[in-house]
Amino acid sequence: MKSALKIGVGFATAGRRDILTEALRELARQTRLPDGVIICPAADADYDPALAAGLPYPILVAKGPRGLAAQRNAILNVAQDYAILVFFDDDFLASPSYLAELELCFAAQPSVVALSGRVIADGIMGPGLSVAAARAALSAFDDPSPVEPITDQYNAYGCNMALRLAPIHAYGLRFDENLPLYSWLEDVDFCRRLAPYGRIAKNARMIGVHLGVKGGRTSGVRFGYSQVANPFYLWRKGSFRFDLAARQMGRNLLANFSKLLRPEPWVDRGGRARGNALAFLDLIRGRLDPRRILELD
């Protein structure tokens, strides 16, 4: 029996027109197509509207200020008619069964309000993956479904985060735009504010690959500042446990300063370390704020 759930997919994108094009084409391979796709580009050049004519689902373009949190809010603002909205990063490729499995899960689990899938390859921790490598990984993946595919988690992974919209619209929940630009940890903050209204879960049958494309991301200095400012801000706000915030900051500091002499070619360790240091100086001065990255070069 066909589910009554109306499912939309949202893409907040910046500076990755070609990668977004591949993601939209890959989405057309879903066995359960989305009922609509909402794209919020940071600039008009970030999306090719000519693509829409060749895709088997409707596309709506939303307008919003640059920044992941702000662009995702622009998408939420126009997604009033959907039951479920899936936020995919513009460099995330989902297996053809992803939306079908998602629909089954949300229909069978009414207590689930946020859900992410199983990322079988993630280029975010390395130089990144090509589209061809991601498609090959999806094609080659052959793993029996676990007996208990649905497990609880602290937050959904933002690169593939599906949300039940009823409580979000009912309580006026939105992403925190005090986390500007890359909006690092916006997924943690949003999920923890959504958690009082239901389960935050992971579905191991929803498979995908995150390319971890480096282009279009914020500068090393700005990201380094965010690595300290954002977890500290979320802890003070009450949406991130202190132990997790401290662990997150410590892990990043150790990685940045220990690899200064031999940095990975794809990571600006010097910039990140400088951003870390600037953030701690601002903490001492009593002016640490995630929005300060807008003032940094």
Backbone as CSV, one residue per row, in Angstrom:
resi,resn,N_x,N_y,N_z,CA_x,CA_y,CA_z,C_x,C_y,C_z
1,MET,0.852,-1.193,0.000,0.000,0.000,0.000,0.887,1.242,0.000
2,LYS,0.551,2.193,-0.814,1.359,3.400,-0.942,1.253,4.234,0.333
3,SER,2.418,4.700,0.812,2.444,5.524,2.011,1.869,6.898,1.711
4,ALA,1.250,7.487,2.746,0.716,8.834,2.596,1.795,9.881,2.828
5,LEU,3.000,9.437,3.163,4.068,10.388,3.453,4.545,11.090,2.188
6,LYS,4.580,12.401,2.252,5.118,13.189,1.151,6.553,13.554,1.522
7,ILE,7.494,13.120,0.685,8.915,13.243,1.007,9.587,14.231,0.061
8,GLY,10.275,15.201,0.650,11.059,16.157,-0.122,12.532,16.016,0.197
9,VAL,13.373,16.492,-0.710,14.821,16.499,-0.511,15.302,17.938,-0.627
10,GLY,16.133,18.358,0.319,16.662,19.711,0.301,18.168,19.735,0.124
11,PHE,18.637,20.638,-0.722,20.074,20.844,-0.924,20.402,22.313,-0.647
12,ALA,21.224,22.574,0.354,21.818,23.897,0.555,23.213,23.833,-0.045
13,THR,23.488,24.645,-1.042,24.729,24.466,-1.804,25.450,25.791,-2.005
14,ALA,26.771,25.708,-2.149,27.585,26.906,-2.377,28.858,26.510,-3.116
15,GLY,29.041,27.066,-4.300,30.294,26.904,-5.025,30.586,25.522,-5.567
16,ARG,29.554,24.694,-5.714,29.786,23.319,-6.191,28.768,22.950,-7.266
17,ARG,28.654,23.753,-8.248,27.641,23.551,-9.293,27.759,22.175,-9.955
18,ASP,28.974,21.772,-10.317,29.150,20.493,-11.015,28.836,19.307,-10.110
19,ILE,29.251,19.381,-8.846,28.981,18.291,-7.904,27.480,18.202,-7.638
20,LEU,26.816,19.339,-7.462,25.366,19.336,-7.259,24.660,18.694,-8.452
21,THR,25.132,18.987,-9.655,24.546,18.389,-10.855,24.613,16.866,-10.794
22,GLU,25.756,16.334,-10.364,25.896,14.876,-10.251,24.974,14.324,-9.167
23,ALA,24.846,15.039,-8.055,23.971,14.577,-6.974,22.510,14.537,-7.420
24,LEU,22.096,15.529,-8.187,20.714,15.564,-8.675,20.457,14.440,-9.679
25,ARG,21.434,14.167,-10.519,21.280,13.063,-11.471,21.238,11.721,-10.753
26,GLU,22.054,11.583,-9.717,22.058,10.339,-8.947,20.722,10.146,-8.230
27,LEU,20.145,11.225,-7.768,18.866,11.152,-7.070,17.762,10.608,-7.975
28,ALA,17.905,10.816,-9.275,16.912,10.316,-10.233,16.897,8.790,-10.298
29,ARG,17.888,8.110,-9.713,17.948,6.646,-9.721,17.212,6.026,-8.534
30,GLN,16.623,6.844,-7.687,15.917,6.298,-6.530,14.718,5.440,-6.964
31,THR,14.563,4.292,-6.323,13.398,3.444,-6.628,12.111,4.081,-6.125
32,ARG,12.225,4.914,-5.118,11.118,5.740,-4.634,11.563,7.193,-4.831
33,LEU,11.083,7.831,-5.878,11.525,9.182,-6.189,11.000,10.177,-5.153
34,PRO,11.736,11.263,-4.918,11.206,12.300,-4.030,9.994,12.969,-4.665
35,ASP,9.092,13.442,-3.827,7.929,14.167,-4.344,8.313,15.567,-4.802
36,GLY,9.460,16.025,-4.378,9.975,17.312,-4.820,11.353,17.544,-4.245
37,VAL,12.110,18.426,-4.893,13.448,18.800,-4.429,13.485,20.316,-4.286
38,ILE,14.016,20.770,-3.148,14.163,22.208,-2.899,15.653,22.510,-2.825
39,ILE,16.105,23.422,-3.664,17.517,23.806,-3.707,17.644,25.256,-3.261
40,CYS,18.552,25.508,-2.340,18.866,26.886,-1.962,20.335,27.138,-2.281
41,PRO,20.629,27.767,-3.414,22.015,28.064,-3.764,22.474,29.368,-3.106
42,ALA,23.747,29.418,-2.736,24.281,30.648,-2.158,24.355,31.758,-3.194
43,ALA,24.529,31.374,-4.458,24.567,32.325,-5.571,23.864,31.689,-6.757
44,ASP,23.364,32.510,-7.654,22.634,31.991,-8.812,23.486,31.026,-9.634
45,ALA,24.783,31.277,-9.682,25.676,30.440,-10.494,25.885,29.050,-9.906
46,ASP,25.415,28.819,-8.688,25.641,27.525,-8.029,24.674,26.434,-8.479
47,TYR,23.686,26.798,-9.293,22.709,25.803,-9.761,22.345,26.097,-11.207
48,ASP,22.303,25.048,-12.017,21.943,25.165,-13.426,20.462,24.821,-13.590
49,PRO,19.565,25.802,-13.782,18.132,25.525,-13.878,17.751,24.681,-15.087
50,ALA,18.620,24.608,-16.101,18.321,23.793,-17.275,18.241,22.307,-16.931
51,LEU,18.832,21.920,-15.809,18.810,20.517,-15.381,17.396,20.009,-15.132
52,ALA,16.538,20.889,-14.631,15.213,20.473,-14.164,14.417,19.756,-15.245
53,ALA,14.591,20.168,-16.489,13.801,19.587,-17.568,14.094,18.106,-17.773
54,GLY,15.273,17.656,-17.390,15.640,16.264,-17.620,15.545,15.370,-16.399
55,LEU,14.963,15.868,-15.322,14.889,15.094,-14.083,13.457,14.661,-13.783
56,PRO,13.271,13.486,-13.188,11.927,12.935,-12.995,11.241,13.394,-11.707
57,TYR,11.597,14.566,-11.218,10.953,15.120,-10.027,10.962,16.648,-10.154
58,PRO,10.002,17.317,-9.535,9.973,18.783,-9.613,11.027,19.420,-8.716
59,ILE,11.533,20.576,-9.137,12.532,21.322,-8.384,12.017,22.722,-8.094
60,LEU,12.173,23.136,-6.841,11.865,24.501,-6.417,13.156,25.135,-5.924
61,VAL,13.413,26.366,-6.335,14.597,27.085,-5.872,14.177,28.073,-4.797
62,ALA,14.787,27.932,-3.612,14.509,28.840,-2.496,15.627,29.871,-2.402
63,LYS,15.295,31.035,-1.878,16.283,32.103,-1.718,16.559,32.325,-0.238
64,GLY,17.841,32.466,0.088,18.221,32.721,1.464,19.626,33.263,1.521
65,PRO,20.028,33.839,2.660,21.394,34.348,2.815,22.410,33.222,2.753
66,ARG,23.636,33.547,2.388,24.710,32.558,2.347,24.997,32.038,3.747
67,GLY,25.194,30.739,3.847,25.470,30.083,5.124,24.590,28.851,5.241
68,LEU,25.175,27.726,5.664,24.437,26.472,5.674,23.177,26.556,6.523
69,ALA,23.279,27.112,7.738,22.106,27.203,8.606,21.025,28.073,7.974
70,ALA,21.420,29.228,7.451,20.450,30.139,6.841,19.811,29.529,5.597
71,GLN,20.606,28.840,4.783,20.065,28.229,3.570,19.143,27.065,3.899
72,ARG,19.480,26.279,4.920,18.584,25.204,5.326,17.275,25.773,5.891
73,ASN,17.353,26.893,6.571,16.127,27.518,7.061,15.258,28.002,5.910
74,ALA,15.881,28.528,4.878,15.111,28.962,3.703,14.369,27.783,3.087
75,ILE,15.010,26.616,3.084,14.369,25.405,2.558,13.218,24.983,3.467
76,LEU,13.437,24.985,4.778,12.363,24.639,5.715,11.165,25.570,5.562
77,ASN,11.432,26.840,5.318,10.350,27.818,5.230,9.392,27.556,4.077
78,VAL,9.891,26.915,3.014,9.012,26.649,1.866,8.563,25.190,1.799
79,ALA,9.008,24.391,2.776,8.660,22.960,2.772,7.444,22.692,3.658
80,GLN,6.422,23.478,3.492,5.246,23.376,4.362,4.367,22.172,4.031
81,ASP,4.420,21.679,2.818,3.498,20.619,2.386,4.089,19.210,2.510
82,TYR,5.293,19.103,3.031,5.933,17.793,3.130,5.800,17.220,4.533
83,ALA,5.704,15.902,4.604,5.732,15.219,5.902,7.171,15.003,6.350
84,ILE,8.038,14.654,5.394,9.447,14.371,5.664,10.307,15.207,4.723
85,LEU,11.351,15.798,5.270,12.326,16.515,4.450,13.703,15.942,4.737
86,VAL,14.386,15.514,3.674,15.733,14.961,3.801,16.735,16.009,3.341
87,PHE,17.635,16.410,4.223,18.722,17.287,3.825,19.899,16.435,3.393
88,PHE,20.238,16.517,2.108,21.452,15.898,1.590,22.485,16.991,1.362
89,ASP,23.744,16.734,1.754,24.820,17.607,1.295,24.906,17.501,-0.221
90,ASP,25.411,18.547,-0.854,25.502,18.517,-2.318,26.547,17.523,-2.802
91,ASP,27.345,16.967,-1.889,28.324,15.937,-2.275,28.003,14.593,-1.622
92,PHE,26.721,14.323,-1.416,26.287,13.038,-0.880,25.520,12.281,-1.958
93,LEU,25.921,11.034,-2.201,25.233,10.182,-3.162,24.563,9.045,-2.410
94,ALA,23.248,8.903,-2.598,22.474,7.883,-1.888,22.291,6.651,-2.761
95,SER,22.248,5.493,-2.123,21.943,4.261,-2.852,20.516,4.350,-3.399
96,PRO,20.207,3.624,-4.489,18.871,3.728,-5.100,17.717,3.404,-4.154
97,SER,17.955,2.638,-3.116,16.881,2.254,-2.196,16.756,3.189,-1.002
98,TYR,17.564,4.244,-0.951,17.630,5.095,0.241,16.257,5.660,0.635
99,LEU,15.580,6.320,-0.291,14.302,6.949,0.046,13.205,5.929,0.322
100,ALA,13.265,4.781,-0.348,12.289,3.725,-0.081,12.447,3.202,1.347
101,GLU,13.691,2.990,1.771,13.941,2.534,3.135,13.562,3.613,4.149
102,LEU,13.844,4.852,3.806,13.482,5.964,4.680,11.970,6.031,4.887
103,GLU,11.226,5.868,3.799,9.763,5.914,3.876,9.219,4.794,4.760
104,LEU,9.751,3.591,4.591,9.322,2.466,5.413,9.582,2.736,6.891
105,CYS,10.736,3.325,7.185,11.117,3.573,8.572,10.204,4.616,9.219
106,PHE,10.005,5.728,8.558,9.174,6.783,9.143,7.719,6.338,9.284
107,ALA,7.242,5.533,8.335,5.860,5.044,8.416,5.683,4.062,9.572
108,ALA,6.707,3.235,9.804,6.608,2.206,10.845,7.011,2.704,12.222
109,GLN,7.757,3.811,12.274,8.286,4.328,13.537,7.815,5.763,13.753
110,PRO,6.577,5.952,14.195,6.049,7.318,14.337,6.768,8.153,15.392
111,SER,7.537,7.520,16.273,8.252,8.277,17.304,9.557,8.874,16.781
112,VAL,10.012,8.442,15.606,11.272,8.959,15.049,11.026,10.331,14.431
113,VAL,11.831,11.320,14.863,11.695,12.675,14.320,12.915,13.096,13.501
114,ALA,14.034,12.409,13.671,15.240,12.687,12.872,15.952,11.374,12.609
115,LEU,16.471,11.248,11.384,17.016,9.967,10.958,18.148,10.203,9.973
116,SER,19.248,9.475,10.148,20.285,9.472,9.124,20.655,8.034,8.807
117,GLY,21.352,7.855,7.703,21.638,6.514,7.228,23.055,6.070,7.520
118,ARG,23.454,5.033,6.822,24.773,4.417,7.006,25.697,4.889,5.898
119,VAL,26.723,5.646,6.266,27.690,6.159,5.298,28.788,5.112,5.141
120,ILE,28.815,4.449,3.994,29.759,3.338,3.799,31.140,3.819,3.360
121,ALA,31.231,5.069,2.912,32.531,5.674,2.575,32.385,7.177,2.772
122,ASP,33.373,7.770,3.445,33.289,9.198,3.764,34.635,9.851,3.473
123,GLY,34.639,10.729,2.491,35.875,11.405,2.105,36.222,12.597,2.964
124,ILE,35.384,12.901,3.979,35.606,14.110,4.764,36.897,14.030,5.577
125,MET,37.322,12.804,5.934,38.523,12.644,6.739,39.788,12.474,5.901
126,GLY,39.646,12.512,4.596,40.790,12.344,3.706,40.737,13.364,2.589
127,PRO,41.371,13.062,1.463,41.411,14.018,0.353,40.086,14.171,-0.380
128,GLY,39.106,13.358,-0.031,37.824,13.398,-0.723,37.720,12.282,-1.740
129,LEU,36.495,11.962,-2.121,36.238,10.898,-3.083,35.680,11.491,-4.374
130,SER,36.006,10.858,-5.476,35.439,11.274,-6.755,34.026,10.717,-6.895
131,VAL,33.268,11.294,-7.806,31.923,10.787,-8.071,32.003,9.347,-8.572
132,ALA,32.973,9.069,-9.418,33.126,7.702,-9.942,33.424,6.715,-8.816
133,ALA,34.296,7.104,-7.886,34.620,6.221,-6.762,33.400,5.997,-5.876
134,ALA,32.594,7.044,-5.687,31.387,6.908,-4.866,30.388,5.961,-5.521
135,ARG,30.204,6.100,-6.824,29.271,5.215,-7.527,29.770,3.773,-7.505
136,ALA,31.064,3.605,-7.618,31.626,2.254,-7.564,31.415,1.638,-6.185
137,ALA,31.584,2.431,-5.137,31.382,1.925,-3.774,29.931,1.518,-3.556
138,LEU,29.008,2.301,-4.075,27.592,1.961,-3.932,27.253,0.692,-4.716
139,SER,27.803,0.572,-5.922,27.512,-0.597,-6.750,28.088,-1.871,-6.152
140,ALA,29.258,-1.745,-5.523,29.942,-2.932,-4.998,29.444,-3.331,-3.621
141,PHE,28.726,-2.449,-2.960,28.326,-2.723,-1.576,27.332,-3.877,-1.519
142,ASP,27.662,-4.856,-0.718,26.793,-6.026,-0.557,26.917,-6.507,0.877
143,ASP,25.999,-6.023,1.703,26.062,-6.343,3.119,24.665,-6.730,3.587
144,PRO,24.522,-7.865,4.233,23.185,-8.243,4.691,22.632,-7.229,5.679
145,SER,21.352,-6.951,5.572,20.728,-5.982,6.469,20.793,-6.487,7.898
146,PRO,21.144,-5.618,8.852,21.203,-6.050,10.243,19.820,-6.409,10.773
147,VAL,19.810,-7.233,11.796,18.540,-7.651,12.397,17.819,-6.456,12.985
148,GLU,18.580,-5.579,13.646,18.008,-4.369,14.245,18.600,-3.152,13.546
149,PRO,18.022,-2.740,12.412,18.646,-1.657,11.653,18.468,-0.278,12.274
150,ILE,17.461,-0.098,13.141,17.165,1.211,13.712,17.786,1.316,15.098
151,THR,18.715,2.244,15.259,19.355,2.456,16.554,19.292,3.944,16.897
152,ASP,19.252,4.248,18.194,19.233,5.637,18.625,20.630,6.237,18.534
153,GLN,20.697,7.545,18.309,21.978,8.240,18.272,21.800,9.657,18.819
154,TYR,22.915,10.292,19.180,22.878,11.627,19.792,22.387,12.676,18.805
155,ASN,22.838,12.563,17.578,22.374,13.483,16.529,22.479,12.804,15.179
156,ALA,21.636,13.211,14.261,21.723,12.723,12.889,22.916,13.385,12.200
157,TYR,23.526,12.665,11.272,24.682,13.181,10.531,24.160,14.132,9.461
158,GLY,24.633,15.384,9.506,24.072,16.428,8.664,24.173,16.207,7.177
159,CYS,25.085,15.352,6.704,25.213,15.143,5.264,24.037,14.363,4.694
160,ASN,23.292,13.647,5.576,22.080,12.932,5.143,21.133,12.866,6.339
161,MET,20.396,13.935,6.526,19.580,14.102,7.717,18.120,14.267,7.325
162,ALA,17.303,13.273,7.687,15.874,13.301,7.364,15.093,13.751,8.590
163,LEU,14.142,14.641,8.401,13.405,15.239,9.508,11.903,15.076,9.320
164,ARG,11.219,14.722,10.410,9.752,14.730,10.407,9.333,16.171,10.677
165,LEU,8.610,16.765,9.733,8.394,18.207,9.788,7.284,18.653,10.734
166,ALA,6.375,17.770,11.118,5.249,18.188,11.968,5.717,18.876,13.251
167,PRO,6.605,18.263,14.058,7.035,18.963,15.273,7.897,20.186,14.986
168,ILE,8.629,20.158,13.886,9.490,21.296,13.550,8.662,22.532,13.256
169,HIS,7.611,22.361,12.462,6.743,23.502,12.166,5.878,23.863,13.364
170,ALA,5.438,22.865,14.115,4.568,23.136,15.270,5.278,23.976,16.327
171,TYR,6.572,23.725,16.527,7.313,24.427,17.576,8.272,25.479,17.023
172,GLY,8.190,25.745,15.736,8.994,26.802,15.131,10.489,26.579,15.204
173,LEU,10.922,25.325,15.103,12.348,25.018,15.180,13.054,25.398,13.878
174,ARG,14.190,26.007,14.014,15.008,26.367,12.862,16.484,26.196,13.216
175,PHE,17.326,26.097,12.192,18.761,26.016,12.405,19.265,27.360,12.935
176,ASP,20.283,27.304,13.774,20.790,28.492,14.448,21.693,29.289,13.517
177,GLU,21.234,30.447,13.093,21.993,31.266,12.155,23.109,32.050,12.831
178,ASN,23.255,31.877,14.160,24.444,32.405,14.824,25.668,31.542,14.514
179,LEU,25.449,30.414,13.843,26.534,29.589,13.314,26.631,29.915,11.825
180,PRO,27.453,30.869,11.425,27.431,31.343,10.031,28.267,30.484,9.096
181,LEU,28.144,30.792,7.812,28.914,30.167,6.735,28.806,28.645,6.780
182,TYR,29.890,27.923,7.067,29.873,26.458,7.078,28.955,25.911,8.177
183,SER,28.679,26.726,9.203,27.721,26.378,10.271,28.064,25.052,10.942
184,TRP,29.337,24.841,11.229,29.792,23.572,11.779,29.041,23.217,13.061
185,LEU,28.578,21.986,13.173,27.816,21.417,14.291,26.358,21.864,14.309
186,GLU,25.888,22.447,13.234,24.466,22.824,13.177,23.561,21.613,13.270
187,ASP,24.036,20.450,12.809,23.233,19.233,12.891,23.070,18.776,14.339
188,VAL,24.151,18.887,15.133,24.072,18.525,16.549,23.078,19.425,17.269
189,ASP,23.234,20.717,17.093,22.353,21.681,17.764,20.891,21.448,17.410
190,PHE,20.607,21.287,16.136,19.211,21.129,15.702,18.612,19.846,16.263
191,CYS,19.362,18.758,16.187,18.834,17.481,16.663,18.599,17.480,18.163
192,ARG,19.483,18.112,18.919,19.288,18.122,20.364,18.091,18.996,20.755
193,ARG,17.774,20.010,19.983,16.573,20.808,20.256,15.310,20.099,19.777
194,LEU,15.472,19.195,18.822,14.339,18.406,18.336,14.086,17.185,19.214
195,ALA,15.103,16.731,19.932,15.033,15.480,20.703,13.873,15.399,21.701
196,PRO,13.431,16.485,22.343,12.296,16.362,23.267,11.010,15.877,22.597
197,TYR,10.937,15.931,21.283,9.701,15.607,20.582,9.723,14.225,19.920
198,GLY,10.816,13.470,20.107,10.865,12.134,19.532,12.272,11.585,19.462
199,ARG,12.418,10.450,18.797,13.697,9.750,18.713,14.593,10.325,17.612
200,ILE,15.875,10.390,17.914,16.904,10.698,16.921,17.563,9.360,16.610
201,ALA,17.477,8.899,15.376,17.860,7.515,15.087,18.739,7.409,13.845
202,LYS,19.284,6.203,13.687,20.075,5.843,12.507,19.480,4.574,11.911
203,ASN,19.385,4.549,10.587,18.858,3.381,9.888,19.965,2.794,9.017
204,ALA,20.439,1.605,9.391,21.563,0.982,8.684,21.189,0.502,7.289
205,ARG,19.900,0.535,6.948,19.498,0.122,5.599,19.476,1.307,4.620
206,MET,19.643,2.492,5.125,19.724,3.679,4.269,21.211,3.932,3.991
207,ILE,21.646,3.597,2.788,23.070,3.574,2.452,23.447,4.778,1.597
208,GLY,24.628,5.320,1.858,25.105,6.406,1.015,26.600,6.613,1.139
209,VAL,27.134,7.492,0.282,28.548,7.849,0.273,28.662,9.366,0.330
210,HIS,29.520,9.846,1.227,29.794,11.276,1.350,31.145,11.556,0.702
211,LEU,31.137,12.349,-0.345,32.373,12.590,-1.087,33.400,13.366,-0.271
212,GLY,32.933,14.286,0.574,33.877,15.113,1.328,34.653,16.056,0.434
213,VAL,33.975,16.638,-0.561,34.618,17.560,-1.506,35.161,18.769,-0.752
214,LYS,36.387,19.188,-1.065,37.026,20.287,-0.337,36.640,21.658,-0.890
215,GLY,36.320,21.746,-2.171,35.945,23.020,-2.765,34.645,23.550,-2.193
216,GLY,34.581,24.877,-2.010,33.369,25.508,-1.523,33.300,25.621,-0.012
217,ARG,34.300,25.043,0.695,34.284,25.122,2.160,34.922,26.431,2.625
218,THR,34.733,26.745,3.900,35.260,27.971,4.462,36.777,27.878,4.621
219,SER,37.436,29.024,4.850,38.897,29.056,4.944,39.381,28.330,6.190
220,GLY,40.688,27.975,6.190,41.263,27.275,7.325,41.178,28.079,8.606
221,VAL,41.458,29.383,8.534,41.413,30.234,9.731,39.997,30.296,10.284
222,ARG,39.038,30.509,9.416,37.647,30.581,9.873,37.185,29.257,10.460
223,PHE,37.535,28.151,9.794,37.100,26.858,10.309,37.784,26.544,11.634
224,GLY,39.065,26.906,11.759,39.762,26.703,13.017,39.119,27.476,14.154
225,TYR,38.685,28.685,13.872,37.985,29.479,14.893,36.677,28.787,15.274
226,SER,35.948,28.296,14.276,34.674,27.613,14.534,34.861,26.337,15.336
227,GLN,36.029,25.678,15.180,36.280,24.437,15.907,36.296,24.649,17.421
228,VAL,36.561,25.870,17.844,36.522,26.210,19.268,35.232,26.950,19.613
229,ALA,34.901,27.956,18.807,33.770,28.828,19.136,32.431,28.102,19.084
230,ASN,32.233,27.232,18.078,30.918,26.614,17.919,30.575,25.634,19.030
231,PRO,31.467,24.679,19.390,31.118,23.798,20.505,30.963,24.542,21.825
232,PHE,31.798,25.556,22.054,31.675,26.338,23.289,30.324,27.058,23.336
233,TYR,29.944,27.651,22.222,28.653,28.346,22.129,27.484,27.390,22.359
234,LEU,27.544,26.209,21.753,26.447,25.252,21.895,26.373,24.697,23.313
235,TRP,27.538,24.538,23.964,27.511,24.122,25.370,26.851,25.187,26.233
236,ARG,27.228,26.450,26.032,26.620,27.536,26.805,25.133,27.639,26.522
237,LYS,24.750,27.349,25.313,23.348,27.398,24.901,22.551,26.241,25.501
238,GLY,23.212,25.124,25.786,22.552,23.971,26.379,22.190,22.875,25.413
239,SER,22.687,22.946,24.172,22.337,21.922,23.181,23.494,20.954,22.896
240,PHE,24.594,21.072,23.636,25.739,20.184,23.449,26.326,19.896,24.823
241,ARG,26.382,18.617,25.199,26.928,18.244,26.496,28.378,18.719,26.630
242,PHE,28.745,19.129,27.846,30.084,19.682,28.059,31.171,18.675,27.707
243,ASP,30.989,17.405,28.119,32.029,16.421,27.850,32.231,16.211,26.358
244,LEU,31.132,16.237,25.590,31.251,16.060,24.141,31.865,17.299,23.486
245,ALA,31.495,18.480,23.972,32.067,19.711,23.427,33.560,19.776,23.701
246,ALA,33.955,19.427,24.941,35.376,19.461,25.300,36.170,18.434,24.496
247,ARG,35.594,17.256,24.315,36.266,16.217,23.537,36.439,16.652,22.086
248,GLN,35.403,17.287,21.539,35.461,17.753,20.150,36.556,18.798,19.983
249,MET,36.603,19.772,20.883,37.637,20.809,20.800,39.027,20.212,20.981
250,GLY,39.193,19.330,21.963,40.496,18.732,22.220,41.006,17.927,21.051
251,ARG,40.120,17.150,20.424,40.519,16.329,19.285,41.007,17.209,18.127
252,ASN,40.294,18.305,17.874,40.676,19.180,16.771,41.980,19.917,17.056
253,LEU,42.140,20.385,18.282,43.377,21.070,18.644,44.574,20.145,18.489
254,LEU,44.438,18.932,18.972,45.532,17.958,18.873,45.880,17.694,17.417
255,ALA,44.866,17.501,16.571,45.118,17.223,15.156,45.806,18.396,14.480
256,ASN,45.333,19.604,14.732,45.878,20.772,14.036,47.314,21.076,14.443
257,PHE,47.600,21.072,15.748,48.936,21.469,16.194,49.959,20.340,16.040
258,SER,49.513,19.091,16.139,50.458,17.983,15.994,50.871,17.758,14.541
259,LYS,50.060,18.257,13.603,50.358,18.036,12.190,50.844,19.291,11.474
260,LEU,51.217,20.312,12.258,51.674,21.557,11.643,52.907,21.362,10.773
261,LEU,53.841,20.523,11.222,55.089,20.336,10.475,54.908,19.452,9.252
262,ARG,53.955,18.532,9.308,53.701,17.644,8.168,52.202,17.588,7.891
263,PRO,51.640,18.691,7.428,50.187,18.732,7.200,49.783,17.929,5.966
264,GLU,48.569,17.429,5.973,48.021,16.766,4.797,47.836,17.813,3.684
265,PRO,48.053,17.437,2.435,47.923,18.400,1.335,46.515,19.010,1.220
266,TRP,45.517,18.294,1.702,44.141,18.748,1.531,43.605,19.512,2.745
267,VAL,44.439,19.710,3.782,43.999,20.407,4.995,44.928,21.583,5.279
268,ASP,44.356,22.750,5.532,45.130,23.928,5.910,45.340,23.902,7.426
269,ARG,46.284,23.062,7.882,46.520,22.935,9.314,47.020,24.248,9.922
270,GLY,47.854,24.975,9.175,48.348,26.250,9.681,47.217,27.230,9.914
271,GLY,46.307,27.310,8.936,45.157,28.205,9.081,44.256,27.793,10.227
272,ARG,44.027,26.492,10.341,43.152,26.009,11.418,43.780,26.274,12.785
273,ALA,45.081,26.017,12.911,45.749,26.268,14.185,45.688,27.754,14.539
274,ARG,45.876,28.617,13.542,45.778,30.062,13.793,44.362,30.422,14.232
275,GLY,43.363,29.829,13.591,41.983,30.079,13.998,41.706,29.591,15.408
276,ASN,42.251,28.399,15.757,42.122,27.890,17.125,42.688,28.897,18.129
277,ALA,43.897,29.405,17.830,44.554,30.338,18.743,43.761,31.633,18.880
278,LEU,43.248,32.149,17.780,42.446,33.369,17.830,41.190,33.157,18.678
279,ALA,40.604,31.975,18.568,39.395,31.685,19.348,39.709,31.667,20.842
280,PHE,40.826,31.068,21.231,41.169,31.030,22.654,41.529,32.421,23.177
281,LEU,42.154,33.246,22.349,42.394,34.629,22.744,41.076,35.364,22.972
282,ASP,40.116,35.132,22.090,38.804,35.763,22.264,38.091,35.225,23.496
283,LEU,38.294,33.935,23.801,37.698,33.372,25.017,38.241,34.080,26.249
284,ILE,39.548,34.299,26.284,40.170,34.996,27.415,39.651,36.427,27.510
285,ARG,39.455,37.065,26.348,38.976,38.449,26.330,37.475,38.574,26.571
286,GLY,36.792,37.429,26.616,35.349,37.457,26.820,34.561,37.853,25.593
287,ARG,35.099,37.609,24.407,34.409,37.997,23.171,34.299,36.844,22.174
288,LEU,34.440,35.620,22.666,34.318,34.465,21.772,32.895,34.350,21.256
289,ASP,32.747,34.315,19.948,31.426,34.266,19.328,31.567,33.631,17.946
290,PRO,30.729,32.630,17.603,30.832,32.011,16.270,30.759,33.001,15.119
291,ARG,30.045,34.107,15.320,29.870,35.081,14.238,31.142,35.891,13.951
292,ARG,32.132,35.764,14.817,33.393,36.494,14.614,34.112,36.045,13.345
293,ILE,33.790,34.841,12.832,34.479,34.393,11.615,34.171,35.297,10.432
294,LEU,33.063,36.031,10.512,32.715,36.948,9.427,33.678,38.116,9.353
295,GLU,34.434,38.352,10.436,35.402,39.438,10.483,36.807,38.965,10.153
296,LEU,36.989,37.650,10.037,38.319,37.105,9.803,38.586,36.965,8.316
297,ASP,39.856,37.108,7.944,40.255,36.942,6.542,40.385,35.454,6.250
